[in-house]
Amino acid sequence: MVNVEARLASLFEEVERDLGFSGAVLISQKRQTLFEGAYGLASRQLNVPNTVETRFHIASLTKMFIAMAALALVEDGRIALDRRPAEYLPSLSALDERITLHHLLSHTSGLSDVYDTPNPHYEALKAKHDGMDLLAYLASQRQASEPGDRWSYSSTGYLLVGYVLEQVAGTAFQTLLRDRVLAPLGMTNTGVDRVRRINRGRAVGHTFADGHFANAENDALSPFEEGPGELYSTVGDLKLWCEAVLASPPVAATTLQLMFTPHASIDAVRSYGYGWFLEPTMRFHGGHTPGFLSRITQYPERDLSLIMLMNASHIDPAPVLERAASLVAGASR
């Protein structure tokens, strides 16, 4: 593959120089790393550079892992996706009785998104650090549409699934995730990101405006100290994840296929599975929270995975990774 590493290096150097890219990237094909690199600073206050081992908050990339943990319990026969969440967690009895776990995982529950702003009630609840208060609040979220009627992105649903998984497994979500997904894949640098706990090696989130970086107001990364929270990870660990969903998943291939089945149409070319956006030749998901952006893009037929993690939330990674994928394709001709 002629000059692909040099071409990719030039691309990401350009993105760092022209746009202020701060983060790490890894591109792999057929289990081989084509390129990896780190740019910018993990902490601007301490002048600590990012490396390929730096841990980043990955925000909504976490949905992929919640979906995989759910499929593991489906495979065990411990949950069924056509059942109501309250059958497993009675605290959710206030949910519309038509909503199933499938609806929550496919963003077709019709529940409004708890992270939408303004949302003063949720902001007040964050300060209480009481998981059951959050459950009661989540269960009473406004129905923005009828269950199953249409696709509408809602993090509320994935939070609810996480709490159901905890209840069914009888253990903390991070323990379930470690035992059923992370450990089998060798992902030792991934876990639930608890904002008030020391996480050595994790980057600080930054914002960028008017040519200047600032520390992000990211105390909302994990609003409660317990329960299913968003994850941190590294590009190396996410390479293991990408390889697993392409060829060696922690569940049976028939179970994994549920993740990549188009359960809900978004537009003429895009649909949603469980934890992934799906297009004819490509699938992806991103994450965004104050100070952090992340994206995984895969081209399954090419066995190509592109991972971009950032601790500055001002660059759209999608077009950058599209350019990178084109460079790989051009070099392989």
C-alpha positions in Angstrom: 0.0 0.0 0.0 2.0 2.9 -1.4 2.6 5.9 0.9 -0.7 5.5 2.8 1.0 6.2 6.2 2.7 9.3 4.9 -0.5 10.5 3.2 -2.5 10.0 6.4 0.1 11.7 8.5 0.0 14.7 6.1 -3.8 14.9 6.4 -3.9 14.9 10.2 -0.9 17.3 10.4 -3.0 19.6 8.2 -6.1 19.2 10.5 -3.9 20.0 13.5 -2.3 23.1 11.9 -5.4 24.5 10.3 -8.2 23.6 12.7 -6.4 23.0 16.0 -7.0 19.2 16.2 -6.3 18.0 19.7 -6.7 14.2 20.2 -5.7 10.9 18.8 -6.5 8.9 15.7 -6.1 5.2 14.6 -6.9 3.7 11.2 -6.8 -0.1 10.7 -7.6 -2.5 8.0 -7.7 -6.3 8.2 -6.4 -6.1 11.8 -3.4 -4.1 10.7 -2.8 -0.6 11.9 -2.3 1.6 8.9 -1.8 4.8 10.9 -2.0 6.1 14.4 -1.0 9.4 15.8 -1.7 11.9 18.6 -1.9 15.7 18.4 -2.3 18.7 20.7 -2.3 18.6 24.5 -4.1 16.4 26.9 -3.9 19.2 29.5 -3.2 22.8 28.4 -2.7 23.9 32.0 0.0 21.4 32.6 1.4 21.3 29.0 0.9 17.5 28.8 0.8 16.2 25.2 -1.7 13.7 24.0 -0.4 10.3 23.1 -2.0 7.2 21.5 -2.4 5.9 25.1 -4.3 8.9 26.3 -7.8 8.2 27.6 -10.6 10.2 26.2 -14.2 10.6 27.3 -16.1 9.0 24.4 -19.7 10.3 25.1 -22.3 8.6 23.0 -19.9 6.0 21.5 -21.0 4.4 24.8 -24.2 3.4 23.1 -22.4 0.8 21.1 -21.3 -0.9 24.3 -24.7 -0.6 26.1 -26.2 -2.3 23.0 -23.6 -5.1 23.1 -24.1 -5.7 26.8 -27.9 -5.9 26.2 -27.3 -8.5 23.4 -25.2 -10.5 25.7 -28.1 -10.8 28.2 -30.5 -11.5 25.3 -28.2 -14.4 24.3 -28.2 -15.6 27.9 -32.0 -15.6 27.8 -32.2 -13.1 30.7 -33.9 -10.3 28.8 -36.1 -10.2 25.7 -36.1 -7.1 23.5 -39.8 -7.2 22.9 -40.6 -6.8 26.7 -41.3 -3.7 28.7 -38.5 -2.2 30.8 -40.7 -2.2 33.9 -40.9 -6.0 33.7 -37.3 -6.0 34.8 -37.2 -2.8 36.7 -40.5 -1.8 38.4 -39.2 1.7 39.1 -39.9 2.3 35.4 -43.6 1.6 35.6 -44.4 5.2 34.7 -43.1 4.6 31.2 -45.7 4.3 28.4 -46.7 0.6 28.6 -46.2 0.2 24.8 -42.4 1.0 25.1 -40.1 -2.0 24.8 -36.4 -2.5 25.1 -36.2 -2.7 21.3 -37.7 0.8 21.1 -35.2 2.2 23.6 -32.2 0.7 21.7 -33.4 1.8 18.3 -34.4 5.3 19.3 -38.0 4.7 18.4 -39.5 5.0 22.0 -40.7 8.5 21.3 -39.2 9.7 24.6 -37.7 13.2 24.7 -34.0 13.3 25.2 -33.0 14.0 28.7 -29.9 15.9 27.5 -31.9 18.4 25.5 -31.6 22.0 26.8 -33.1 23.9 28.4 -33.9 21.2 31.0 -33.8 22.7 34.5 -35.3 19.8 36.3 -32.5 17.5 35.0 -29.9 20.1 36.0 -31.3 20.1 39.5 -31.4 16.3 39.7 -27.7 16.1 38.7 -26.8 17.8 42.0 -28.6 15.2 44.1 -26.5 12.3 43.0 -29.3 9.9 43.6 -29.8 7.2 41.0 -33.4 6.4 42.0 -34.4 10.0 41.7 -33.0 9.9 38.2 -34.9 6.8 37.4 -38.2 8.3 38.5 -37.4 11.4 36.4 -36.4 9.4 33.3 -39.5 7.2 33.5 -41.7 10.3 33.5 -40.1 11.9 30.4 -42.4 13.5 28.0 -43.4 11.5 24.9 -42.3 13.5 21.9 -44.0 10.9 19.6 -45.8 7.6 19.8 -43.7 4.5 20.5 -42.6 2.9 17.3 -44.0 5.8 15.2 -40.6 7.2 14.1 -36.9 7.5 14.8 -35.9 10.2 17.2 -32.5 10.2 18.9 -32.9 10.0 22.6 -30.1 9.3 25.1 -32.9 8.7 27.7 -33.6 5.3 26.2 -30.0 4.2 26.5 -29.8 5.4 30.1 -32.9 3.3 30.9 -31.4 0.2 29.2 -28.3 0.6 31.3 -30.3 0.6 34.5 -32.3 -2.4 33.3 -29.1 -4.3 32.6 -27.8 -3.5 36.1 -31.0 -4.8 37.6 -31.1 -8.0 35.6 -27.4 -8.8 36.0 -27.5 -8.0 39.7 -24.3 -6.0 39.5 -23.0 -2.5 38.6 -23.1 -1.6 34.9 -19.3 -1.2 34.8 -18.9 -4.7 36.2 -21.3 -6.2 33.7 -19.6 -4.4 30.8 -16.1 -5.4 32.0 -17.0 -9.1 32.4 -19.1 -9.5 29.2 -17.5 -7.1 26.8 -14.3 -5.4 27.8 -12.3 -8.2 29.4 -13.1 -10.8 26.6 -11.8 -8.3 24.0 -8.7 -7.3 26.1 -9.9 -3.7 26.5 -8.1 -2.8 29.6 -8.1 1.0 29.1 -11.8 1.4 28.8 -14.3 2.0 31.7 -17.1 4.1 33.0 -15.9 7.7 33.3 -16.7 9.0 36.8 -16.0 12.7 36.7 -15.2 13.1 40.4 -12.8 10.2 40.5 -9.1 10.3 39.6 -8.6 8.8 36.1 -4.9 8.8 35.5 -4.1 9.4 31.8 -7.4 10.9 30.9 -7.3 14.1 28.8 -8.9 17.3 30.0 -11.7 18.5 27.8 -11.3 21.9 26.1 -13.4 24.3 24.1 -12.0 26.5 21.3 -13.4 30.0 20.3 -11.9 33.2 18.9 -8.6 31.5 18.5 -8.2 30.4 22.1 -8.6 27.2 24.0 -10.3 27.0 27.4 -11.1 24.3 29.9 -14.6 22.9 29.2 -17.3 23.0 31.7 -17.5 19.2 31.7 -18.7 18.4 35.2 -21.8 16.9 33.5 -19.8 14.1 31.9 -21.2 11.6 34.3 -24.0 13.2 36.3 -24.3 10.5 38.9 -21.5 8.6 40.6 -23.2 5.3 40.1 -25.4 3.7 37.4 -24.6 3.5 33.7 -22.4 6.4 32.7 -20.5 7.3 29.6 -17.2 5.7 29.0 -13.5 6.7 28.6 -11.3 4.8 26.1 -8.2 4.9 24.0 -7.7 4.5 20.2 -5.9 1.3 20.8 -8.8 -0.2 22.9 -11.3 1.0 20.3 -9.3 -0.8 17.6 -9.9 -4.0 19.5 -13.6 -3.2 19.6 -13.7 -2.5 15.9 -12.0 -5.8 15.1 -14.4 -7.6 17.3 -17.6 -6.3 15.7 -16.1 -7.1 12.3 -14.9 -10.7 13.0 -14.8 -11.9 16.6 -17.6 -10.5 18.7 -18.3 -11.4 22.3 -21.7 -12.8 21.2 -22.7 -15.2 18.5 -22.7 -13.9 14.9 -26.5 -14.2 14.7 -26.9 -12.2 17.8 -24.5 -9.6 16.6 -26.5 -9.2 13.4 -29.3 -7.6 15.5 -26.9 -4.7 16.1 -26.5 -4.1 12.4 -30.0 -4.7 11.3 -31.8 -1.5 10.1 -34.5 -1.2 12.8 -35.5 2.4 12.0 -35.3 4.5 8.9 -33.8 8.0 9.4 -33.8 9.2 5.8 -33.4 7.9 2.2 -29.9 6.4 2.9 -29.5 6.2 6.6 -31.0 4.0 9.2 -30.3 3.0 12.8 -29.5 -0.4 14.3 -28.6 -0.9 17.9 -25.9 1.6 18.8 -24.9 2.3 15.1 -26.0 4.5 12.3 -26.1 2.4 9.1 -25.6 3.4 5.5 -25.2 1.1 2.4 -21.4 0.7 2.6 -20.6 2.4 5.9 -21.6 2.4 9.6 -20.7 4.9 12.3 -21.5 6.6 15.6 -20.2 9.7 17.2 -20.1 11.2 20.6 -20.2 14.8 21.8 -20.1 16.4 25.2 -18.5 19.7 26.4 -14.8 19.4 25.6 -14.9 16.1 23.8 -15.8 14.7 20.4 -15.4 11.1 19.2 -16.3 9.1 16.1 -15.9 5.5 14.8 -16.5 4.9 11.1 -16.4 1.5 9.6 -16.5 0.2 6.0 -17.3 -3.5 6.7 -16.8 -4.7 3.1 -13.3 -3.1 3.1 -12.6 -4.3 6.7 -11.6 -0.7 7.4 -12.1 1.1 10.7 -11.3 4.7 11.5 -11.2 6.1 15.0 -10.9 9.7 16.0 -11.0 10.9 19.7 -10.7 14.6 20.6 -10.4 16.6 23.8 -11.5 19.8 22.0 -15.0 20.0 20.8 -14.8 22.3 17.8 -14.0 20.0 14.8 -16.5 17.8 13.0 -14.6 14.4 12.6 -16.9 13.0 9.9 -15.4 14.8 6.9 -11.9 14.3 8.2 -12.4 10.5 8.4 -14.1 10.5 5.0 -10.9 12.1 3.5 -8.8 9.5 5.4 -10.9 6.6 4.0 -10.5 8.0 0.5 -6.7 8.2 0.9 -6.7 4.5 2.0 -8.9 3.5 -1.0 -6.6 5.5 -3.4 -3.5 3.9 -2.0 -4.8 0.4 -2.4 -5.7 0.7 -6.1 
